[in-house]
Amino acid sequence: MIRTRMAPSPTGNLHIGTARTTLFNWLFARKNKGEFLLRIEDTDLERSKPEYEKDVIDGLRWLGLGWDNKEIIRQSERLNIYEAYLKKLLSSSKAFWCDHTKEELEEESKKQRAKSKSPRHICSHKKEKRNSGQIIRLSVDENSDKKIRFQDVIRGKIEFEENLMGDFSLAKDLQTPLYNFAVVADDIDMEISHVIRGEDHISNTPKQLLIYEALGMNPPIFAHLPLILGADRSKMSKRHGETSINEYKKDYLPEVMINFMGFLGYTYGKEIISKEEMVQELELEKVHKSGAIFDAKKLNWINSQYIKKLSPQEFKNLANVPNLPNEAVSLVTERLEKLTDVSNFDYFWKSPDYDSELLKWKKFSLKDSKKSLEQVEKIVSSHNFKNKDEIRSKLDDLAKEIGDRGLVYWPFRVALTGRDKSPDPVDVAYVLGKEKTLERVRLALE
């Protein structure tokens, strides 16, 4: 059976890179009618926090990326499994207790770098049968001319020199596994068939393959996704925009984030696409090798397309604007990229507050603008608010008479909205109704 997993560490909020990787694992499992599992890698007791685990779980649920294991798997609850695998390696002399101190290792590394050699530790203790020590290491043949090879689904053949690995660490003790060992033990125990992760994990793969070999187990198939990059092609960070999924919840729909993240390393047949359609189209072999550029403009555009499709009630619920008149929803959603930008349209549910100087149109004085607005007030007063085209026609006639369209529509817009940008003021007036429109125009004339 095809089985993928996502294994975030609860040392921070759900990162967009982690969410994107989760999506690809989820899509691949669904496409192949397999299983997608969630594992929490919480062995870093100092940095792992319950609130971060909650954020990760809540974020994945918000995105609609559910997992198939009924109980969430936590590394901290699997120490007996790691101990069993470590004892197996120790008893077969594939692993050993190393007693070199941190200071000795640093000195060894310093000497190797001075000779322009890659730092690696070849332990002089590994032939000895010790029952304790500073750390447990995997025994690696320093004289091997063997290459560690694997076929990456996305990147093709990748190889490393085995003799450059050194005797690398597996665990601090039988109860404290380190990353590469714990990952392998978990993936074996969970019967993971495909490991889909970021390309920053490629360097971990040769060590993990050696652990699989030492345990006599077949490794999974690996697929390394491209990193997410900022517009300057450097690794995505806070300076490029928000990196936590939590920060996107207030502005973007979950379907939008899925749609957008699906394009971070892949090209689909159309710009607006659902999870279900992605499942049908995804082929890991076609994932891009080069970095995926985080395009904030594209994210906003996708969001705007989804917002336009919302029903009035759906939009009001998501944007938390219960007082927004239903008649105004389309005027707002046609102009919206982010949900929180709805605050720019608050004049639909409350009277605007603005400086009267804003009423001035270009080179004209405030007196000129108010004089024009007086004529607008007369037109509005005599209109029955049953025909938009009729009132617009009368305002256009006034503009021709005055000789400047802006001198008619600008102060009318400001009087109704208190802003320099808004939908057509006639459309705004029709949502507000005759009474509120006159009230705001007259207030502007005071």
N, C-alpha and C positions, 0 to 999 in steps of 0.2 A: 504493500500500500504506500502511496505517496503521503509523506508526512513532513510538514514544515513546522518551524517554531519561530517565535520571537522571544528574545531573552534580555529584556531591558534591566539595567541596574537602577534601583530606586535611590539614586544619589543626586537627583535633580528632577525638575519637571519634565514631562514628555516632550522631547525635542522633535522638531519637524523631520529631521533626518531619520530618527527612530520610527516615527509614524510612517514615513515613506517606505522604509524597509519592511515594516509590518504589512503595509498594503500589498507589496509585491509578493510576500509570503502567503498572504491571505488569498490573493488572486490565483496564484499558482496552485495552491491546494484545492481551491474551488473548481478550477478548470479541469483538474485531474481527478475530481471526485474523491479527494483525499481528506486529510485532517490537518488543521492548523492549531498548534498548541501554544499556550502562553506559559513562560517560565520566568520567575523573578530571580535575578542573580544578586542575592543580598548577602553574600559572604563578607563583604566589606562592612563590618559591624560599625565602624566609626562614622562612615559617610552615609550608610543606608538609613533612611527615615521612613516611618509609616506614612507620613503625609505625602512623600514623593511617590510611594507605591500607590496610594489612593489617586494621586494626580494621573499617573500612568494608566491605571485601570479606567478611571472616569473618562480620560481623553480617548482611549481606544473605543470605549462604549459610545461616546459622543459621535465618533467617526463611523460607527456601525461596523467595526471590525471585531466581531465576536470570535471567541476561541472555542474549541471543541472539548477541552478537558473540563470536567465538571468542577473539580477542585483546582485552584491555582497552584502550580508547582513552585515551591520556594527552595532555593539551594540550602538555606539555613535549616531546613527540615529533612535534609538528605545526607547528613554527615556520615551515617552508617554505611551508605552506598559508597561514598568516596573512600572511607576507611577500608572497605572490603577490596576495592580495586587497588589501593595503595599496598595493602598486604600481599596481594597477588603479585604485584611487580617486585616488591622487596624479596619475597620468598623465591622468586625465579631469577634473582640478581639482575633484573632489568632496571631496577631502581636501587638506590642506596642512600644511607644517611651520610651527609657531608658535614664535617665539623669545622670547616674553615670559617673564620670570623668575617664580619663585614669589612673590617680594616684590611684583612689579608686579601680579600677579593678586590677591594679598591686599589690596592698596591699592584696586584696582578694586572688589572685592567689598565692602570697607568703605564706600566712597562710595555704592554702590548701596543698601546696607542703611540708610544714613543718610537716604536719600530714600524709604525704605519700598518699595524695589523688590526683586524677586527677583534674587539674584545670578546673573549670566550673563556669559560672556565673548564679546564680538564682536571678533574679532582684526583689527587694522589691517594685518596681514601677509598676509592670505589671498589677496590679488590678486597677490602676488609669487610667482614660481616659485623656491622655495628647495629646495636639495638636502639640507638638514639643519636642525636646530633643537632646541629643548627638548623638543618633543612633537608628535605628529601629531594633527590635529583634523579633524573633519568640518565642512564648510562648510554652515552653516545660514542661511537667509534671515531676517535680523532684522526685515525689513519685511513678512514674509508675514502674511496674515490667514487662512491656511489652518489648519484643525484636523486634528490627527492622530487618526484614529478607528479603533477596532477593535471587533469583536463578540466579547466574552468569552463562552464557552460557559456559564459559571456566572453571570456578573454582568450579561450583556447589553451594551448599547452603552457604551463608555467613550471619552472624548475629551480631548485636551490641546491647548493653544495652541502651534503650532510656533514662534512668535517668542519664546517663553519658554525655549526649549531652549538657545539660545546655540551657539557653536561648541564642542561638547564633545569631549573627548579620546578618541582611539581606541587609541593606542599610544605608549609612551615612545620607541620606535624601531622599525625594521623587524623586529626579533627579539623585541620585548617588548610583546605586545598587552595591552590592558587588558580588563577583564571584559566590558563590553557588546559590544565588537567581536569578541572571541574566541568568545563564545557564538553570535553570528550566523554567523560563518564556519564554526564547527563544525556548527551545525544545518543550514546549507546543504549542507555537504560530506557530512553523514551522512543527508541527505534526511529530516529529521525532519518529520512531518506535524502532530503535536500537541505543544505545549509545556504540560505540566500541572505547575504549581508553586505555591508559596505566595503569598498576596496581598501579601506584602512586596516582591514583584518587579513589582507593577503599575507602580510609578514608573519602572522600567527599560524598560518596554515601548515608550514613544514614541521613545526614543533608538534602540532596536533596530529599530523600524519604519523610521526614517529611514535606518539603515544598509542595511536590505534594499532600500529604494527607490534609494539611491545605487548599489548593486551591480546594480540591475536585476533583482532576484529577488523572487518572491512569498513573503510571510511564512507561517509555519505558523499553525495555529489555536491560540488561547491559551485556557487555562482556569486560573483562579487560585483555589486552594483556600483555605478560611478558616484563619487562624492557630490554633494550639493554645493555649488559655488555661488558667490555673490556676483554682481554685475562686473566687478573688476577681476573676476576669475580666481579670486582667492577663496579659501574655505569659508563657507557660510558662518557668519558670526553676528553678534548683536549689532555691529555697526552697519550691517546690510539690511537689518530689519529684525523683527521679532523672531526668535528661534523656538519659543515654547508654544505648543499647540494651545495651551490655556489662553495665551494672549490673542489668539485668532477667534476664539469663541464669540466675543462680543461683536465682531464685525462681519464674520463670514458664516455662511451656511455649511454644515458638515459635508453635504454633497459637493459643495464647491471645493473644499479642501481635498476631498478624494479625487475629484476631476483634475485639479491642479497638480497634485502630487503624482498622479498617474503619468503625467508628462515629464516628470523629473527623471529623465533617463530613458524615455520611450516615446515613440510617435504612433499615435492612433489615427484612424481614418477620418476622424472629425474632431473639432475643437470641444464641443459639448458632448460629454459621454458619461454614461452611468457605470456603476460598479459591475452590473450584470453584463453590460456590453464589453467592458474591459476584460472580464473573465473569458469571454468568447475570443477576443482578439489577441490576448497576451501570448507571446512566445519568448521565453527567456533568451534564446539565441539571438533575438533581434534587439535586446537591450543595448543601449549605446555604451561604448567604452569610455568616451570622453566625459568630462565633468558636466553635470546638469546645472544650467544657469537658473538661479531663482529670479524670475521676472515678476516683480511686484505689480507692474502694469497689467500683465496678463492675468494675474490672480484677481485684480480688481475688475477687469473686464468680464471674466468668467462669473464673478460674483454678481455683477450687474445683470447678466443674462438670466441667472437663476432668480434674482429678486423680481424681475419683470414678470415672471411666470407665477408668482405667488398670488393666491386669492387675497382680497382685502383683509379678511380675518386672519389668515396665516401671517400676512405681513405685519399687521398690528400686534399680533402675539409675539412674533420673533423680535420686532423692533421695540416692543414694550411701549407702544403709544396707543393706549385704549381710547384716548380722546380725539384721535385723528379721524375726521369725517371720512366715511367710505368713499365719498365723491372725490376726495383729494388723493386717494391712494395711488391712482394711476399717474397723477401729476408728479407725485413724489418718486415713485419707483422708476419712472422713465429717466430720472436724473440721478439716481443713487448708485454708488459703487460700494459703500460700506454701510452697514446697518446703523452705526452710531451717528452717521452724517444726517440722519433724520432730524437731528436737533436743529439743523439749518432751516427746517420747515416748520418750526414751532409756532409760527404766526397763524397756522391753521387751527390751533386750539387755544391760543392766548394772544392778547393784544401785544403788538410789538413795542419795544422801547428803543428809541433811536435819537440821535442828535438832529435837530431840525435842519442843520447845514447840509445833511445828506439829501434833502429835497432839491437842492440846487442842481440844475442841469448844465454841465459844461461851463460855457462863458456867461450864462445867464445868471442874474441875481436871484436871491431867495424871493424877492418881491415878484419877479417875473414868473417863477415857478408856482407861487401861491395864486397868482392871477390866473394862470392856466388851470390850476387845480379847482378854482372856483367854477370855471366853465365845466369841468369834468363833473363836479358836484351837481350842477344843474341837469346835466345829461342823465346821471345816475338817478336823480330824484324823479325825473319824468319817465323813467324806463320801468316796465313791468317785470323784468327779469324772466322773460319767457323765451327770448330769442337772442342768443349770443351775437349772431351776425349783425343784428340790428344795432345793438349798442356799440359794437366794434366799428360799424359803418359810420355812426355819428361821431365817434372819437376820431376816426380817420378824417372826416370832414373838418373837424375842429383843427386837426394837425395841418391840413392844407390851408386853412384860413390863417392860422398863426404863422405858418411857414417853416415849422420845425416839428417833426414827429416826436422826437425825444422830449421836447418841452411839454408834451401832453402825457406820454406814457411813463416817463421817468418819475415825476412826482407822484403819479397815481400808484406806481409800483411801490415806491418807498412808503407812501401813506398806508398801504395795505399790509406790507410785509416788514418794513423797517430794514430792508436789505437791498443791496445793489444788484443781486442776482436772484431770480425767481422764475417760476412759470409765467406765462402771459398773464398780466394783471387782470384781464377780463376773465380768464379762467379762474383765477384766485377769487375774484369778486363773486362769481357764480357759486363757488363753494361756500363762501362766507355768507352769501345772501344779501339782499338789499339793505336790511337794517344795520348789520355789522359793517358793511361797506361804507354806508353813509356816516356811520359813527366814527370810523377811522379817518375818513377824508375830512370830516369837520374838525376832528381833533388836530389834524395836521395843519388846518387853516387858522387855528387859534394863535 
